[in-house]
Amino acid sequence: MPKTPAWNQNIGMYLSGYADGEGSFCVSFSPRPKLKTRVEVRPSFSVSQNGDRREVLDLFVEYFQCGTIRKNSSDKTYKYEVRSLENLEKIIIPHFFAFPLLSAKQRDFEKFAIICGLMTKKKHTRSVTLKEILDIAFTMNASGTRKFSKELLLRLMT
């Protein structure tokens, strides 16, 4: 979590609340034949916003000192995103433990933190743990869509 003046505690709470409504903790998977497990794991934290409120995303960048903002041309929104495992582990996850979410999204965050912890320990490079990561990730973001089914990913791993 960033070292900030006391007034920024309010900003920390504000950003957690904002992320509770507009954010996502996501773990995506892609086939990668060259990997030992044949499946790549990619965790990310993101917050989306319409262009007329982009300044809130700039506040995320300023506060966390990591991540990027990009335009999503398909729906004309902007997205603040952190994909670096190191930044997720050292900055984003500690923030959301210090300033917890108040909705059911907190459970997704807790699962996300477990997966990032396993990845930091390089456990995702072993098929048995990758299967555990798949099991956890597929219980997250129930309203979201996935490009690859769990069954397909498991078949690729064998």
Secondary structure as GFF3:
##gff-version 3
##sequence-region A 1 158
A	DSSP	alpha_helix	8	22	.	.	.	ID=ss1
A	DSSP	beta_strand	23	31	.	.	.	ID=ss2
A	DSSP	beta_strand	39	50	.	.	.	ID=ss3
A	DSSP	three_ten_helix	51	53	.	.	.	ID=ss4
A	DSSP	alpha_helix	55	64	.	.	.	ID=ss5
A	DSSP	beta_strand	68	72	.	.	.	ID=ss6
A	DSSP	beta_strand	77	82	.	.	.	ID=ss7
A	DSSP	alpha_helix	85	87	.	.	.	ID=ss8
A	DSSP	pi_helix	88	92	.	.	.	ID=ss9
A	DSSP	alpha_helix	93	98	.	.	.	ID=ss10
A	DSSP	alpha_helix	105	120	.	.	.	ID=ss11
A	DSSP	three_ten_helix	123	125	.	.	.	ID=ss12
A	DSSP	alpha_helix	127	137	.	.	.	ID=ss13
A	DSSP	alpha_helix	150	157	.	.	.	ID=ss14
###
